[in-house]
Amino acid sequence: MADSIPDPWICDYLIDVAEKYGGQLYNAPIYDKRKRVQVTEFLTFHEDSYIWAWVSDKSHCIPVRISREAVEDFSGRCGRAVVDCRFAVVFIKNFRPMFAPRPLGANQRGNTPISHIALDVGNVKLVGLGGHVFCDPKDVESDASVKKWVLGLREDGGGGNVLKLEKQEQQAPEIVQALPPQRPSSLTSHEQQGAQALEAAAVLPKAAMGGVNSIPLQSKPIDFKREHSKRWRVYEVDRWKFAYKSTQEAAAASMSCISVYRLVCNIQWSPVQT
């Protein structure tokens, strides 16, 4: 029956979550594939709520919190209560890590004073019954990497990202080594300086180049007083030429011209009295 659990996986799974999501366990996706474990001990027995238990992969053990829906589904499928299946090999599915105090167990009431890593399980299916604990599994928090992660989760200020940061530091040199090596240069220092000067000249705009091997021409500073005088000189010579005349003034001038014309005409054509 022990062969029904082929390879240990609990420790590797937790380390993978720690390296990817750090202290943000709520970002870890629900694992929707089946994993085999052995139920080694129950910590609670009230089936109208969550069921807490210890499960093992023969190498490490971890507490799990089985949802009420999973408990009811298990009883409906097997025809027996899940708490009656100690030492059974089961499939667990739809689980993710959680970090919280767990029940003390061993006929003790209450929870642990500090939080521990556990699995929140949404599905349990019976594989086969057993009569004893397989091998000699250790608490998963005894692993050096998992222990470091758990201690970081108990601290404030992002301590749960310890394995995630270490993973990023390990990947940084690998990225640098993966870059293509630069082609070694056989030029002397003077030749390199000359090549750099030619490259700099090649990228200069042609409009700014006065000729071959020449530097860009600097623009002459603008004399704003001179430009102002040039622009307004025509107005200073005959400023009234461009003066604006209102419509009323133009009409008055026109009427005065007409009156003078009529007066002249009357003088010329009036009969002479004798």
PEVEN-V773263 format. One record per residue. N is the residue number from 0. RES is the residue in three letters. PHI is phi in whole degrees, 0 to 359 (* if undefined). OMEGA is omega in radians with two decimals (NA if undefined). D_LAST is the distance of its C-alpha to the last C-alpha in Angstrom with 1 decimal. Layout:
# PEVEN-V773263
N|RES|PHI|OMEGA|D_LAST + N|RES|PHI|OMEGA|D_LAST
This chain:
# PEVEN-V773263
0|MET|*|3.13|160.4 + 1|ALA|296|3.14|159.1 + 2|ASP|289|3.13|158.1 + 3|SER|288|3.04|155.5 + 4|ILE|250|-2.97|153.2 + 5|PRO|292|-3.02|152.8 + 6|ASP|229|3.03|150.6 + 7|PRO|295|-3.07|149.5 + 8|TRP|216|-3.00|145.8 + 9|ILE|300|-3.08|145.0 + 10|CYS|296|-3.14|144.6 + 11|ASP|297|3.13|142.5 + 12|TYR|296|-3.13|140.2 + 13|LEU|294|3.14|139.6 + 14|ILE|294|3.11|139.0 + 15|ASP|297|3.10|136.5 + 16|VAL|295|-3.12|134.6 + 17|ALA|296|-3.11|134.6 + 18|GLU|285|-3.12|133.3 + 19|LYS|267|-2.98|130.5 + 20|TYR|242|3.07|129.4 + 21|GLY|60|-3.12|130.8 + 22|GLY|273|-3.13|130.7 + 23|GLN|267|-3.09|128.3 + 24|LEU|295|-3.12|131.0 + 25|TYR|291|3.09|128.7 + 26|ASN|274|3.13|126.9 + 27|ALA|291|-3.12|130.2 + 28|PRO|290|3.07|130.2 + 29|ILE|289|3.14|132.9 + 30|TYR|279|-3.01|135.7 + 31|ASP|258|3.06|136.1 + 32|LYS|255|-3.08|139.1 + 33|ARG|280|3.06|142.7 + 34|LYS|229|-3.11|144.9 + 35|ARG|269|3.07|148.6 + 36|VAL|214|3.02|150.2 + 37|GLN|250|3.07|153.3 + 38|VAL|281|-3.07|153.1 + 39|THR|262|-3.10|155.5 + 40|GLU|196|3.04|154.9 + 41|PHE|255|3.13|153.0 + 42|LEU|261|3.05|151.4 + 43|THR|226|-3.04|150.3 + 44|PHE|226|-3.11|151.7 + 45|HIS|273|-3.05|149.2 + 46|GLU|281|3.08|147.9 + 47|ASP|275|3.13|145.3 + 48|SER|214|3.07|143.3 + 49|TYR|296|3.01|143.1 + 50|ILE|245|3.08|146.4 + 51|TRP|261|3.14|147.0 + 52|ALA|206|2.99|149.5 + 53|TRP|259|3.06|150.5 + 54|VAL|234|-3.04|150.3 + 55|SER|224|2.99|151.6 + 56|ASP|250|-3.11|151.1 + 57|LYS|80|3.13|154.6 + 58|SER|250|3.12|153.2 + 59|HIS|226|3.08|150.9 + 60|CYS|235|-3.08|150.3 + 61|ILE|211|3.06|147.2 + 62|PRO|286|3.12|146.6 + 63|VAL|231|3.04|144.6 + 64|ARG|245|-3.10|142.9 + 65|ILE|270|-3.09|143.2 + 66|SER|291|3.13|140.6 + 67|ARG|297|3.12|141.6 + 68|GLU|298|3.11|140.3 + 69|ALA|294|3.11|142.4 + 70|VAL|296|-3.14|145.5 + 71|GLU|294|3.12|145.0 + 72|ASP|294|3.11|144.4 + 73|PHE|297|-3.14|147.6 + 74|SER|296|3.13|149.7 + 75|GLY|293|-3.12|148.4 + 76|ARG|282|-3.02|149.2 + 77|CYS|265|-3.09|152.6 + 78|GLY|74|3.10|153.9 + 79|ARG|213|-3.11|154.8 + 80|ALA|287|-3.13|153.2 + 81|VAL|295|-3.12|151.7 + 82|VAL|287|3.09|153.7 + 83|ASP|267|-3.06|156.9 + 84|CYS|246|3.06|156.1 + 85|ARG|293|-3.09|157.1 + 86|PHE|72|3.13|157.9 + 87|ALA|284|3.01|156.1 + 88|VAL|266|-3.06|154.0 + 89|VAL|226|2.92|150.5 + 90|PHE|268|2.97|147.2 + 91|ILE|246|-3.04|144.3 + 92|LYS|210|3.13|140.7 + 93|ASN|56|-3.12|137.2 + 94|PHE|235|3.08|137.8 + 95|ARG|205|-3.14|136.0 + 96|PRO|290|3.02|136.9 + 97|MET|220|-3.10|136.6 + 98|PHE|227|-3.05|137.3 + 99|ALA|197|3.00|138.7 + 100|PRO|297|3.13|141.8 + 101|ARG|241|3.09|144.6 + 102|PRO|299|-3.12|147.5 + 103|LEU|290|-3.11|150.6 + 104|GLY|74|3.13|153.0 + 105|ALA|55|3.11|156.8 + 106|ASN|61|3.09|157.0 + 107|GLN|248|3.11|154.6 + 108|ARG|268|3.10|151.6 + 109|GLY|97|-3.11|148.2 + 110|ASN|244|3.09|146.2 + 111|THR|292|-3.12|146.3 + 112|PRO|289|3.14|144.6 + 113|ILE|236|-3.11|142.5 + 114|SER|278|3.11|140.7 + 115|HIS|226|3.07|142.2 + 116|ILE|282|-3.12|141.0 + 117|ALA|208|3.09|141.8 + 118|LEU|245|3.05|140.7 + 119|ASP|263|-2.94|138.9 + 120|VAL|256|-3.13|140.4 + 121|GLY|250|-3.14|138.9 + 122|ASN|204|3.13|141.6 + 123|VAL|225|3.12|145.4 + 124|LYS|224|-3.08|147.7 + 125|LEU|285|3.03|151.4 + 126|VAL|256|3.14|153.1 + 127|GLY|185|-3.13|156.7 + 128|LEU|273|3.11|158.9 + 129|GLY|224|-3.10|160.7 + 130|GLY|237|-3.12|163.5 + 131|HIS|201|3.13|162.7 + 132|VAL|278|3.14|160.1 + 133|PHE|283|3.08|159.6 + 134|CYS|58|-3.12|160.1 + 135|ASP|223|-3.07|159.1 + 136|PRO|291|3.11|155.4 + 137|LYS|253|3.05|153.7 + 138|ASP|300|-3.07|150.7 + 139|VAL|297|3.13|147.6 + 140|GLU|286|3.05|146.4 + 141|SER|281|3.05|149.3 + 142|ASP|294|-3.03|147.5 + 143|ALA|299|-3.10|145.9 + 144|SER|291|3.13|142.5 + 145|VAL|295|3.12|142.3 + 146|LYS|297|3.11|143.6 + 147|LYS|298|3.13|140.8 + 148|TRP|294|-3.13|138.3 + 149|VAL|297|3.11|139.7 + 150|LEU|297|3.09|139.8 + 151|GLY|292|3.10|136.1 + 152|LEU|295|3.14|135.2 + 153|ARG|280|3.12|136.8 + 154|GLU|260|3.05|134.5 + 155|ASP|266|3.06|130.9 + 156|GLY|87|3.07|128.1 + 157|GLY|81|3.12|128.6 + 158|GLY|294|3.13|132.3 + 159|GLY|289|3.13|132.9 + 160|ASN|268|-3.02|130.9 + 161|VAL|298|3.14|133.7 + 162|LEU|289|3.11|135.0 + 163|LYS|295|3.13|131.5 + 164|LEU|292|3.11|130.4 + 165|GLU|297|3.11|133.6 + 166|LYS|296|3.12|133.0 + 167|GLN|294|3.11|129.5 + 168|GLU|293|3.11|130.9 + 169|GLN|290|-3.12|133.5 + 170|GLN|282|-3.11|130.9 + 171|ALA|299|3.10|128.6 + 172|PRO|298|3.13|130.9 + 173|GLU|294|3.12|131.5 + 174|ILE|292|3.12|127.7 + 175|VAL|295|3.14|127.5 + 176|GLN|293|-3.12|130.4 + 177|ALA|284|3.13|128.9 + 178|LEU|292|3.14|125.9 + 179|PRO|294|-3.14|126.1 + 180|PRO|293|3.12|127.2 + 181|GLN|283|-3.13|124.7 + 182|ARG|289|-3.13|125.3 + 183|PRO|294|-3.12|126.7 + 184|SER|261|3.12|124.7 + 185|SER|262|-3.12|126.4 + 186|LEU|280|3.05|123.5 + 187|THR|282|-3.11|123.9 + 188|SER|296|3.12|121.8 + 189|HIS|292|3.12|119.5 + 190|GLU|293|3.10|119.1 + 191|GLN|295|3.10|118.4 + 192|GLN|296|3.11|115.6 + 193|GLY|294|3.11|114.1 + 194|ALA|295|3.11|114.3 + 195|GLN|296|3.12|112.6 + 196|ALA|293|3.11|109.8 + 197|LEU|295|3.10|109.2 + 198|GLU|296|3.12|109.1 + 199|ALA|294|3.12|106.6 + 200|ALA|292|-3.11|104.4 + 201|ALA|291|-3.09|104.6 + 202|VAL|270|3.11|103.1 + 203|LEU|289|3.09|100.1 + 204|PRO|298|-3.14|96.8 + 205|LYS|295|-3.13|95.8 + 206|ALA|294|-3.11|92.3 + 207|ALA|268|-3.09|93.9 + 208|MET|262|3.11|96.1 + 209|GLY|280|-3.14|94.8 + 210|GLY|167|3.14|97.5 + 211|VAL|290|3.12|101.3 + 212|ASN|57|3.11|103.3 + 213|SER|246|-3.12|100.2 + 214|ILE|267|3.13|99.4 + 215|PRO|299|3.14|96.3 + 216|LEU|285|3.10|93.1 + 217|GLN|274|3.13|91.9 + 218|SER|287|-3.13|88.2 + 219|LYS|285|3.14|86.0 + 220|PRO|297|-3.08|84.9 + 221|ILE|276|3.06|81.3 + 222|ASP|267|-3.04|79.0 + 223|PHE|293|3.13|76.8 + 224|LYS|293|3.14|74.5 + 225|ARG|294|3.12|73.7 + 226|GLU|297|3.12|73.1 + 227|HIS|293|-3.13|70.7 + 228|SER|294|3.14|68.7 + 229|LYS|295|-3.07|68.5 + 230|ARG|286|-3.05|67.3 + 231|TRP|256|-3.10|64.6 + 232|ARG|294|-3.11|63.3 + 233|VAL|296|3.11|60.3 + 234|TYR|285|3.14|59.1 + 235|GLU|289|-3.14|59.6 + 236|VAL|289|-3.13|57.3 + 237|ASP|222|-3.04|54.3 + 238|ARG|288|-3.12|55.1 + 239|TRP|281|3.11|51.5 + 240|LYS|295|-3.10|51.4 + 241|PHE|256|3.12|53.8 + 242|ALA|290|-3.10|52.5 + 243|TYR|270|3.11|52.0 + 244|LYS|249|-3.10|48.6 + 245|SER|285|-3.13|48.6 + 246|THR|292|-3.12|46.7 + 247|GLN|294|3.14|44.5 + 248|GLU|294|3.12|43.4 + 249|ALA|295|3.14|42.6 + 250|ALA|294|3.12|40.6 + 251|ALA|297|3.12|38.6 + 252|ALA|296|3.14|37.8 + 253|SER|294|3.14|36.6 + 254|MET|295|3.13|34.4 + 255|SER|294|3.11|32.7 + 256|CYS|294|-3.14|32.0 + 257|ILE|295|-3.14|30.5 + 258|SER|297|-3.13|28.1 + 259|VAL|295|-3.12|26.9 + 260|TYR|297|3.14|26.4 + 261|ARG|295|3.14|24.3 + 262|LEU|298|-3.14|22.1 + 263|VAL|294|-3.14|21.5 + 264|CYS|296|-3.14|20.8 + 265|ASN|294|-3.12|18.1 + 266|ILE|291|-3.07|16.3 + 267|GLN|289|-3.00|16.6 + 268|TRP|256|3.11|15.6 + 269|SER|287|-3.14|12.8 + 270|PRO|291|3.14|9.5 + 271|VAL|273|-3.13|6.5 + 272|GLN|269|3.12|3.8 + 273|THR|243|NA|0.0
